[in-house]
Every structure is written in structure tokens, then in C-alpha cells.
Amino acid sequence: MGRVETIGDATLYLGDCLDILPTLAVASVHLVITDPPYGHNNNNNGDLIHKREAALGRPYSASQQAARPTANDGAEANDLFRATLPELNRLLASKGCCCCCCCGGGGPDPQFARWSLWLDEVFDFKQMVVWDKGPMGMGWHYRRSYETILVAEKRGGSRWYDETNAVENIIRPGQYGIRKIIPSANDHPTPKPPALAAHFARLHSQAGDVVLDPFMGRGWVGEAVIPMGRKFVGIEIDAEHFDIACERIDNAYRQKRMFA
């Protein structure tokens, strides 16, 4: 195991989640919120912007942002995701949920459909939530304007704390303060807004619960849930992302104490 940092109620691990997850206690987590590598967005062949230019037969300008490889974001990503599911099920307490970011539609091998079936092999698949990100994004022909969040629950039912009876299976642009992030050159290549994690944390957890992100990136989930009074466990394999996650979560914890 690599570095372990404890920041308030957060425990952060630098290393491979397949090595670290088995060391965590059974039924010690109440909610998983995560954004695994998809296997096609940012690998050594270039990210979506590069691939679009290549598909259209246009050279990629050197003045444009260079491709930024992401760990385990090649063909191995699907095997990695599937291998984590039994461990996540082992770690989730009764009625715990797993909320997993995934790509949108498209073929010839629709990832959101495949991942949904894999989740249902281990959990009870609950819902595919569509995050409408607003103005169109990358891609060609049917340009990408949404992503999905796949929600699965530990068999036997799920924790659900909304009392409004008004939560849809689509998140509309700007709803709950959730807005897409266009990454800068020095950002994580696929950043997610903390408000997205906060939305699912409100629905499926309470203060004092433990939220796990086995693909932590730069700490967007921890940044969201620490101010909400949740405990956080994060795992990240990339040392640069890990260091930034530690900074962000430390700042979130300091702000929580300041306004407590």
C-alpha cells in the first residue's frame, strides 16, 4: 500500500484500488460515489478532441491542448471496473448504494448498457440518471450533451432520504447547482462538479455516514461530502491527482470547521 493521509474525517489512499479495497472492513461504507475511467476518453491515442479531428480527416493543431493520458483509461478500464464491483458490494453496509458516473449513449458496444448489466450481476440495478450538461460537447454526428449516473443498490433495498417525491431521473442544466466543467490545461481531463456528488449524497446518505470513492481523481466527491458531515474514504492511483485531492479535501474540512 502507498501513502495514507488522514484529514479530519477523510482517509485518503494513494495506490491501486484493487489492492486497497480488500484491506477495508466489511460493511464499513454506506455510499459509493465514483467516476471510473471509461476506457475511451483519455488514453495514449488521444482524448475525444483529438479523435474527432482524426475522424473528420483533419490534422490536430499543435496550438491546441495536448492529449493528457489518464491511468487505466485504455482497454483495461472495463476489466478494472468489473473487478471492483464484488469488493464494493462487500464494503457496502445494508441498503447501501453505488452511484457510478458513466458515458452517454452510442455504439457499437454501448458502455452504459454493459456497465448496467454488470452492476445488476452484483447489486440490484436501480436507475440510470441522465445528467443533461447543457450546450453540446465533444463528438460528431450526435454531439455529446449528457452523461449518465448508474445507480445500483445492495440487495434488499436502498437508503433514500428525499421526502419531496420530486426527484426525477434526469438532472437538468444547472439544477441543484450542478454545472459541467470545461477543464483547463492543468486540470484533471474529466473533472466532475462537486455539486453532482452532493446531490446523490443527499439522496442516499445521512450525516455521519461513510462515502467511498475508489477512483478519487482530484477529490471532487470528498470536497462535496465533507461539508455535509459525511466521512470520506478516497483511493487514487495517480500521485499528482492524489496531492491535489488532499489539498481540496483539507480546504473543505477547514471551511467546515470555520462555519460549524
N, C-alpha and C positions, 0 to 999 in steps of 0.2 A: 504494500500500500504506500502511496506517495504522501504528500503533505496533508495534514488535517488542521483546519483552522476553526476555532470556536469564537463566534462573535455574538454575544448575548444569547438568544435562544436559537441561533443558527449554527449548524455544524456542516462544514464545507470540506469536501474531499477532492484532492487532485489525483486523478487516476482513471482507470478504465472501469466503467460501471459494472461490467461483468465480473470484475474482481472484487468490487466493493459491496455490491448489493448482497451477496451471500453472507457477509460479515454482520449485517444489520439484523436486529431481533425480529422474530416472527410477530406479526400483528402490531408493529410499532408505528405504523403510518396510517393516517386517516384519509388522506387525499394525495393523489399523484397529479401534478400538472406539468406537462413537459412538451418540448418541441424537438423531437429526434431528428437526426439527419435524414433527408428524404431519399438520398441516393441519386439525385439528378440535378440539383440546383447549383452546387459549387464543388466541383471536383477538378482533377488535373486537366480536364479537357475544356475548362472554362465554365463560367456561370451562364445564366439564362440570356444575358445581353449578348455575350459572345456567340452563343449557339443560334440566336435569332439572326444575327448578321450572317453567320455561315449558311444558315438555311436559305436565306434570301440571296445568296451568292455575292455578298458584299464583303470587302475586306474590313477587318476591325481596326479602327483608327488608333494609333499609338497614343493619341492625346486623350483617349477615353480611359476610364478607370480599368486597371489591370485586374485579371481574374484573381480571386482570393480563395485558394483551396480550403476546404473545411474537413476536419478529421472524420474519417469513416463515412464520407459522403459520396462514395462510389458504389459499385455493385454490392459491396459488403453491408450497406446500410440496412437492407431488408432483413438479412440474417441477424444482424445485431438487434434490430427492433424486436423480431420474433423471439429471440433468445432471452430478452429482458422480461417478457410477459409472465412466465411462471414465477420469476422472482418477485415481480411487483404484486402478483396475487398472494404470494406467501407473506409479503410485508404488510399488506393492507389489513386493517382491522375489520371487524364485522361491519357490513354495509358501506365499506369504503369505495371510493370511485377513482377511476383513472380517466383523466381528460387529456387527450393527446392531439396536438396540432398535426395536421396532415395537409397535403396539397389539395387542389381543386380537381375538377373533372378532367377527362382526357384519356386517350388510349395510346397504344393498343393494349396496354396492360394497366388498367385503372388502379392506381395505388390506393386511393381512398377505399375502394371496394375490397381489395385484397387485405388491407390492414383491418378493415371492419370485420372480415371473416376470421382473421387471426385473433383479434380481440375476443370474438364470440366463442372461440375454441377454449379460452381460459376463463373469461368472465361471462357475464350476460351483457351483450351489446345493448346500450340504452338509446342512443340518439346520435345522429350526425348533425352537428350545429354548423350552419353556414355563416361565416364572417364575411359580410359584404364590405369590402375595403374601400369602396367608392370609385373614384376615377380609374380607368383601365390601367393595368400594369403590363408586365412583360408577356412575351409570347407572340404568336402570329395566328392569323385567321380568327379564331375565337380568343381574343386577348384576355388575359387573366385579370379578373376583378374580385375574386373571392378566394378564400381558403376555407378549409373545414376543420372543426374540432370534433374528434371522435370521443364519445363519452361511453364508458363501459363501467359496470358496477360489479362488485363482489357478489357472487351468487347468494341470493337470499334477500335482496332489496338494497336500496341505497339511502344514504343520508341526504335529506332535502330540506332546506331551511327557508325557502321562499314562501311567503304567505299571501302574496299578491294574486296568485293564479294568473299572472300576466306575462310570464316568461316564454318567449317564442323560441323556435328552433332556428331562428335567424337573428344575427346581430347586425343592425342597420348602421350605415356610416355615422360615426360619432356617438352612437348610443352607448350609455354607461361611460362616456368619456373615452371610448376605445377608438383610436385613430391609427391608421397604418403609419409606419415609419419608413422613410426613404433613407437608406443607410448612406452615411458619408464614407469617404475613402478610408478612414481609420476606424470605422465601426465594425461590429460583427456583420457578416454579409447577409444574414437573415434575421434581423432583430425583431422582437415582438414587443408590443406595448405592455407595460406592467398592468394597465387597466384591464387587459384581457384576462390575465391571471386572477386579478382581484374579483372579476365578475364570477368566475367559476368557484373561487374560494368562498364567496358569499353564499352561493347556492348549496355547496356540498360540505362545508366545514363550519366550525364554531371556534371562538377564542380558546386557545389552549391546545387545539388540535395540531398534529404534525403534518406538514405538507412536504412532499418529496419531489424533487426534480432530478432524475438521473442523467439528464443531458442539459446541464445548467447554463451553458453558454456564458454570457456576461451577467447573469444573476437577475434577469427580469422577473422571475417568479418570486424569488426571495425578497427583492425590493418591494414587490406588491404586498406580500402576505405578512411580513414582519410588522408594519404599522397597524395591521388588522388584529394583532395579538396572537397570531399563529406562530408555532415553532416551525423551523425550516431545516431540511436536510438537502444539500445540493452536491452533485457529483459532476466534475468536468475534467476532460482528458487533456485539454489544451492549456498550457501554463499561462499564456498571455491572457486568454479569456478568464481563467481562474483568478488571476490577480485583480483584474478589473471587477469581477464579481464580488470579490472580498471588499473592495473599496465601496462599491454601490450598496452592499448589504450593511456595511459598517455605517455608512451615511444614513441609511434607512433606520437603523437601530438608534443612532444618535438623535435623529429627529423624533422618533417615537418617545424617547426618554424626555426630550425637551418639552414636548407637548402633553406628556402624561399628567 
